[in-house]
Amino acid sequence: MYTRDFLRTSQDVTAAGAPEWFGDLGIGDSIAVNGVCLTVTELADLGDEITFAAELSEETLARTSLGTLGGGSPVNLERPVPVGGRLGGHVVQGHVDGTGLVRALDPEEGSVVMWIQAPAGLRRYLVEKGSVAVDGVSLTVAGLQEGAFSVALIPHTLTATTLHSKAPGDVVNIEVDILAKYVESLLGERVPEAPLKAPDKVPEAPLKAPDRVRGES
């Protein structure tokens, strides 16, 4: 995971990364921006950094938070895992399912517990100790409560990603575990459609984390 600034104009995005991370990036390659898989359409080598551009479809703008970002916004950047490469977390496709709303941040010893209000249409895919991606960061679901879920952010995650800058009311991209969706489809279960976007505002009563939360990113 690599964090850099972001610029959006109309339906294009521009971001930059260090040459040691993106030196072999090519036109047509995939790259995740805050967990959203995009296709590189332009490249520029500025010496100390590589700048790339990607296009945003109407579906991407409607389903993710990228349309809310402005110039200079920090974003998480990640290259795809090559075939045969080490898979250190769960399978993250970069196909964001919807957006959630940060409800609370509870400092714990050695971590920060973030509570996120999940869209109604995604809650059935969230289970304790299951996997979820938040702004492209692979995390473990630490708890479930009142339509929300929590994740425990260890110091490394807070340092290496943009999650340290989140506050109650911020919108984040959510990608649930693809395995859960495949199981639902194979079993033939049909659940009525529900919203996939973040709520309009943070509920007035903030969530309180359990006395002890176990889990790590």
N, C-alpha and C positions, 0 to 999 in steps of 0.2 A: 504494500500500500504506500502510495506517495501522495503528498499533499501539495497542491499548487493553486495559484490564483486562476480565476475564471472570468471570461468576458462573453456576454451574449448580445448579439445584434440580430434582430428579426428572428429568423428560424435557424441561425447558425451559432455555433459555439466555438470559442477559441481558448485554448489553455496551453500551458508550457510545462516542460519537465526537464530534469537534468539529463545530459547526454549519456551518463552511465546507465540510466534506466530506459531511455527511449532512443538511443543512438541508432538502433536498427529498425525503428518504426517506419512503416511504408504506407503509401496510399492504398486504401482498401483494407488495411488492418483494423482489427477490433480493439477498442479500449473502453474501459468502464469509467464513467464520470459520476461520482456519487452513486455508484451501483447501477448506473444505466449504461447498457452496452451500446456503443456508438461506433460508426465507421469513419475512419480518418479520410477526409477528402482533400486536405491541403497540408503541406509541411513546410517549415522554414527552419534552417539551422542558423541560430544566432550566436554560435560559438559556445557560450556558457550555458545555453539552454536550447531545447528543441520546442518549437511552437507548432501546434497542430490545430486544425479546424475540423469540425464535424457538423452535419446537418441534423436538425430536429424535425421529426414528423409531427403532425397534429396529434397522433396517438401518444407520442412521447410527452408532448406539452400537456396533454389532458390527464395523463396517468401519473406523472412524476412531478417532482418539485423543481425541475430545472428551469421552468418558466418563471419562477419567482426570484431567481438569482440575478444579481447585477454585476457590473464590472468590478473586479477586485475581490469578489467573493472567493474564499478558499474552498477547494473541492478535493475529494479523494479521487486519486487516479490509480488504476490498476490494469496491468497487462493480463491477457489470458494465460492460463496454465497450458504449456505445450503438451502435446501427446507424449506420454511416457514420463512427464514431470511429476514431482511429488505433490500430492494433494493433502495440504496440511489442515484443511478445515472441511466444512461440508460443501456440497455442490452448489455453487452460486452461478447462475447463468447470465446475470445482468439483465434479466427480463423482469423489471419491477412490476409488482402486482398492484400496488396502490400506495397511498401516503398515509402516515400517521402523525399524531400530534404529541409532542413531548409534554407530559403532565407534571412530572416532578423529578427532582434530582436529590437523592439522599446519600450524603457522604457516609461511607462505612470504613472500617479499618482496612486499609490497603486497596480500596476500590470506591467507585461511585455507582450507586444503583440508579439507573434511569428508568422511569416509568413512561410508557408510550401508549396513548389511546389508539387502539387498533380499529380500522374500518370494520363494520359489521360483516362484510363479505369475506374477511380473512380470518376471523377469530377461530373458526373451526379448525384451522390448520396449525394453530399454536398450542403446544403442549409443554408442560414443565420438562426441562432438560432437553427439549427439542432444539432445532436449529432455526435461526432467522437471520436475515441480512438487513442491517439498518444503514442506509446511505452507503451500501456496498461492503460494510464491515461484517464479517461472519461472527455471529455471537450465539450464546446459549441462552435460551429462555429460562430465567431464574424464578419467575413467579407469574401467576395469573390472578387478576382481581378486577371485578367491576368493569369488564369490557376492555381492560388494559393488560399489558404484559410488561415485565421488567427484565432488564439485562444488567449484569454486573460488569462495569468497565474497569479493567485493571490499569495501572499506571502506563504500561506500554501502549495500550490502546488509546489512552487519552493523549499521549505524546505523539503517536504516529498518525493519528487521524484527526478529522475536524470535529469529532464528537465532544471534545473538551469545550468547544465554544457554544454548545447548544444550551438553550434556556427554555423554561416552560412557555409553551405557545409556539415554539418553532416546529416547522413541518419537516418530516424526514421521509425518505423513500423506504418502502418495506418490500422485501422479497421473501415469501414463505418457502418452506422446503418443497422442492419439486416432487419429491417422493410421495408426500402426503397427497398432492393433487393427482398423481398417477394412480395411487391406491383408490381414491374416491372414484375416479373415472372407471377403473377396471371393475370395481364392485357395483357399478351402475347406479350409485347413489345420486339423486338429483335434489339439489337444495335450491330454494328460490333465490334469485339474484338479490344481492344487497350492495349498498354503496361501497366503493373502494377508495374514496377520497377521505382525507382527514376531516374531523369535525371542524365546525366554524370557529370554535373557541375552546379554551381549556375549561373544564367543569370547575365550579366555584370551590368544591370540596376536594383538596388535593389528596392523592393517595398516600398512604403511609406504608413503607416497606415492612415486611415481616421483621421480627427481632433479629433474625440471622438469615442472610441470603447466601447461598452457596452457588457458585457458578463463575465462570470466567469467559473472557472473549476468546 
